[in-house]
């Protein structure tokens, strides 16, 4: 059963260009590389938040005033630094828990604090969550305890369930 959207409309070209440019800069690439040329951006406002459809696909979402790629946006996920977690951490992360240092087995890529990260499992390397780094990559490698990644969007959350409807 699909949740009824409150409002669905195409963004004006200027607004769409700004949205795509902002996200591309966060992912350290160009909008053209990430989205191709001449994209149509549609905003779908729902009870649980706002989803942006890029050429009909739910690739971006607005969460806590942050525009982030969804777990369905493979092109963006490939570009994100990765946090590899052990299999014991998987159920916790998929229930919304923050990523804790003891559960991390590997850190792939260089990043600063506050940048987006992709959390993947060590066995299948499947995307579990998109989070925000609480430390830079160098500092994170030396941490043995505590929270290191804020979980923003994960498999099984409200946003994930909404995305499955498109």
MARSE-637568 format. One record per residue: residue in one letter; y, z, x of N, C-alpha, C, O in turn. Coordinates in steps of 0.001 Angstrom, whole numbers, plus 500000, padded with zeros to 6 digits. Each point is the difference from the previous one (the first is absolute). Example, Ala and Ser with C-alpha at 12.3 -4.5 7.8 and 13.67 -1.06 7.14 Angstrom:
<rodrens>
A494310507800513190501190500000499110501200500000500900499981500665501036;S501069498615498614501190500060500820501090500730499230501108500169500509;
</rodrens>
This chain:
<rodrens>
X498830500000500841501170500000499159501242500000500894500147500872500856;X500711498193498955501190499878500845501135500863499460500296500011498806;X500324500707502119501164500798499637501140499053499681500243499040500732;X500442501225498195501086499115499600501215500196500911500519501110500122;X499935497791500524501189500130500847501242500246499143500102499501498879;X500831501265501657501251500232499292500872498757500083500547499539498998;X499575499926502217500862498851500201499421499123501080499549500482501039;X500466498237498710499473499045500972500992498854500087500319499358498999;X500172500391502233500966498922500154499997499471501439499608500705500930;X500829498059499234500123499421501324501281500507500639501034500096499340;X498895500231501956501193500440500716500884498799500300499513498882500171;X501784501360499891500929498952500416499686499672501452499510500850500743;X500772497919499658499643499546501345500561500908501098499305500314500966;X501941500102498881500642500852501003499284501353500104499755500501501097;X499915500078497745499315501286499941498591499886500600499565500876500747;X499735498046498922498651499762500513500037499817501515499161500551500713;X501804498680499780500133499754501433500218501312500743499405500221501055;X501438500646498407500286501293500633498757500881500030499722500641501013;X499532499397497890498777500790499908498992499539501055499436500819500727;X500342497873499352499021499449500935500453500196501446499182500264500881;X502112499607499357500552500184501340499833501453500461499594500248501135;X500715500703497990499862501421500339498568500354500379499773500683501000;X499257498856498207498610500316500305499555499290501275499295500589500819;X501103498167499356499620499242501199500500500689501257499295500047501008;X501919500487498938500552500710501163499187501250500314499770500313501168;X499796500400497803499168501184500217498667499629500644499421500785500752;X500095497998498942498717499546500541500185499186501281499041499447500539;X502197500487499939500346499309501251499559498541500013499378499530500952;X500955499768497978499694498578499891501085499340499152500953500655499579;X498896498056500175500977499301499164499458499851498585498787499977499797;X502117499920499217499533499805498620499150498730499873499029499967499244;X501346498995501501499270498727499919498547500173500453499085499454499383;X500703501314501709498640500236500491499191500836499023498795499799499848;X501858501120499502499314500927499115499758499427498606498927500178499423;X502079499134500043499927499549498612499975498487499839499753499511498897;X500496499728502179500109498555499879501396499624499523500898500842499958;X499278497904499688501312499558499521500002499939498479498952499876499366;X502230500212500067500214499865498547499035500866499189499079499504499352;X501159501780500706499162500922499230500724500440498731501228500076499960;X497997500208499023500525500513498742499650501481499931498831500376500090;X502190500459499750499785501441499960500294500499498601501071499763499441;X497946500936500008500109500540498659499875501525500080499140500520500711;X501697500171498577499973501458499958499329500427498702500345499521498919;X498685501392501204499335500543498822500206501508500026499441500700500844;X501367499792498224500247501432499908498983500597499043499869499571498854;X499417501429501643498973500657499199500250501504500055500853500470500753;X498414500260498460500158501448499960499770500625501370500709500927500390;X498305498567500338499649500584501302500870499496501141499855500476501126;X501037498584498624500855499487501068500326498536499828499900499444498907;X500491499943502191500388498598499954499119499209500962499780500403501142;X499729498474498376499179499104500807500744498673500111500598499524499035;X499354499894502148500606498687500202498892498973500177499154500107500888;X500880498890498234499037498911500097500625498893500837501091499521499690;X498226500078501359500449498896500836499093498830499658498796500037500255;X501791498929499167499222498849499521498811500456499149498896499469500118;X501351501515499030498986500465499053499047501058500523499175500500499235;X500906499864502056499077500983500567500745501323500234501131499987500485;X498247501161499174500656501303500166499982500457501460499120500762500401;X501835498782500381499990500243501440500894501147500460499776500572501068;X501239499768498129500925501066500391500136501004498861499783499679498832;X500584501547501544500221501033498990501158500880500434500280500141501191;X500380500444497836501064500956500265499429501386499755499566500324498895;X500441500498502167499449501352499918500971500949500669500357499796501161;X500079501236498135500959500970500530501165499308500718500353500368501120;X500226498649498237501124499227500546499659499227501272500901499602500738;X497824500181499525499569499216501165499251498780499491499081500121499191;X501317498697501288499232498794499680498911499896501059500279499988501199;X498467499937498337498896499928500936499006498930499594499918499633498828;X499324499865502144498962499031499652498877500723499260499726501169500271;X499635498146498807498862500597499307498740499754500836500007499201500937;X498932501488498712498731499825500716499369498634499739498979499666500600;X501621499540498509499497498647499733500729498941500829499638498824499950;X501374501572500805500833499064500756499416499830501413500508500561500970;X498414498652499115499263499837501254500861499533501169499828500474501123;X501088498608498626500842499468501077500843501117500631500184500024501217;X500315500877497980500777501127500514499088501018500681500356500548501043;X498475499708498376499086500995500556499557499628501408499824500871500852;X499996497825499391499590499541501330501034500350501060499650500188501165;X501611499901498451501092500229500943500311501474500256500734500329500932;X498714500547498251500306501434500135499186500656501119498842499642500216;X501764501323500498499208500808500932498957500755499179500202500264498815;X498680500080501829498895500602499252499635501385500516500047500285501197;X499590500557497853499451501325500280498555499936499509499752499792498812;X499295500387502105498578499952499650499528501435499819500145500833500895;X499283499447497924499554501364499694498476500063499915499336499006499706;X500126502195500562498550500174499894499594500007498526500832500172499109;X497889499639500662499510499866498625500170501293499200500065499948498772;X500009501201501886500223501270499303501385500084499372500199500720499021;X500762498542501541501378500031499478500186499070498801500944500163499227;X498165498869500619500163498960498969500186500558498587500977499641499344;X498120501229500154500193500486498621501317500756499798500601499931498928;X499835500778502092501249500755499891501209499066499910500894500199499177;X499115498785501681501104499033499999500023499228498683501072499708499468;X497753499963500007499916499273498721500285500901498798499984499542498857;X500277501733501405500458500921498961501459500364500203500535500880499325;X500113498417501633501427500199500198500389500939501122501189500240500210;X497834500303500525500324500932501083500734499285501130499822498802500221;X501000501955500483500674499466501186498948499805501089498940500623499955;X501343498522501017499083499798501114500246501117501010501125500226500447;X497797500462499896500085501128500935499459499558501362499083499182500075;X501484501356500981499627499610501371498500500094500293499465499086500628;X499827501969498950498573500080500344499145498859499421498936499698500541;X501510499676498383499226498921499381500208498643500637499305499045499654;X501637500848501269500332498710500620499112499749501214499894500845500889;X499469497981499139499158499643501145500680498982500916499640499873501171;X501351499398498288500673498996500825501361499659499401500190500048498785;X500747499608502087501325499535499595500179498625500618499917499845501219;X500333499142497931500151498627500474501430499532499780500496499994498874;X500163499613502216501364499495499899501022501052500377499711501196500052;X501492498323500209501129500871500347500911500110498776500217499021499286;X500307502171500483500899500185498861500872501219500233499725500834500863;X501323499244498353500926501137500025499719500859498770499309499576499074;X501236501630500934499887500842498814500707499317498836501004499317500204;X498494500854498596500553499429498766499577498551499734500382499440498972;X498847499940501914499549498625499759498731500017499147499266500987499974;X500491497890499325498775499863499205498788499880500922500066499403501074;X498820501188498469498723499912500704498924499674498985500118500348498825;X498833498984501628498842499745499155498904500955500432499666500067501183;X499774500670497876498908500933500287498700499291499634499822499546498870;X499268500367502109498712499333499767498858500928500409500195500924500788;X498608498823498669498848500834500358499325499430501248500086498802500268;X499244502066500490499420499581501278498758499119499836499749499153500857;X499478501011498091498750499261499866500228498567499528499543499057500645;X501162500771498232500180498667499404501361499388500299500216498811499767;X500708502007500752501373499581500296500709499463498748500793499061500064;X498894501564498805500620499637498715501310500752499832500102501166500382;X500917498166499039501266500690499722499803501108498964499442499774498926;X501026501427501419499901501144499096501356500384499443500125500395498840;X500903499481502015501326500483499589501088499365500855499760499519501107;X501441500501498336501197499650500760500796501294500084500264500662498997;X500105499669502213500718501238500198501229499804500860500296498899500463;X500409502196499736501191499995500834499738500942501171499625501156499806;X500577498336501415499772500802501200500955501188500042501196499849499754;X498286501309500552500833501186500143500410500214501460500859500830500301;X498508498404500605500292500047501435499903498589500561499476499109499331;X501019500668501886499796498693500627498578499946500563499334501029500108;X500205497779500248498611499815500412499638500812501242498899500547500076;X502004499540500894499720500760501224499800501480499706499036500604500471;X501870499980498754499880501421499653498750500254499159499315501008500175;X500398498059498904498868500170499093498674500066500768499103500756499628;X500778498455501435498752499969500783499698501351500641498844500289500306;X502167500533499901499813501301500648499807501153499027499708501122500413;X500453498606498303499875501077499008498537500262499653499208499071499841;X500452502200500047498621500398499686499888500648498621498904500175499467;X502264500181499961499954500635498679501265499679499218501013499580500559;X498900500629498134501161499806499133500069498614499353499215499103500307;X501758500761498782500231498737499286500647499003500959500895500352500769;X498638498394499174500603498990500868500456498759499230500824499229500491;X498633500579498295500384498850499176500175500450498561499115500644499436;X502029499018499964500242500266498576499362498873499205500316498830500216;X498795501509498872499279499030499181500925499519498871500411500794499153;X499915497905500837500896499447498973499253499293498872500364500121498830;X498585499138501534499264499182499010498560499917500487499748499612501141;X499306500752497996498604500039500427499080499427498923500374499880498834;X498426499774501591498982499482499094499742501062498933499679501145500318;X500463498466498416499730500915498893501229500675499403499886500682498982;X501300499143501635501201500622499428500481499223498771499424498972499645;X501646501531499704500520499339498790500403498557500288499712499096499216;X500954500700501913500429498655500367498800499079500176500011498866499522;X498962501612501156498767499225500220499395499574498659499575498855499844;X500390502056499205499433499690498683500850498966499266499466499132499309;X501858500960500839500889499002499393499797498616500628499976498990499296;X499879500973502024499832498738500706498751499254499539499983498770499954;X498986501976499708498742499388499566500142499243498669499119499227499623;X501995501002499672500218499339498715500622498612500148500048499236499036;X500422500441502151500669498697500189499063498959500526500404498857500213;
</rodrens>
